[in-house]
Amino acid sequence: MGEEGQVISCHTINAWNQQIQKDKNRLIVVDFAASWCGPCRAIAPFVAELAKKMPHVTFVKVDIDEMKEIASDWGVEAMPTFLFLKDGKSVAQVVGAKKDELQQTIIKHSGNSGTSA
């Protein structure tokens, strides 16, 4: 479905459930975004860079217009919202296109400094 170092787009509930199940033992960073959201588009290349640098972390992108149920299940109200999941539970959240905060939160929860790049 997605190779290492890629942002995986989930377009169906089924794809979402499979991805969350498959990688539940590692950190999953979910980018809740929308095609019409400027800050979402602005941070997307940075998220793609992080995915390349941190192959031990799974990056998933969810379009809130396509997947309203998922967004509301997780209480997402603003774009972009980055949700950090471990063992199927939310361990952190970053709201807004905050590159530093996003990167620091990933490092904190992934248990790997990811500075080898």
Order of alpha helices (4+ residues) and beta strands (2+ residues): beta-alpha-beta-alpha-beta-alpha-beta-beta-alpha
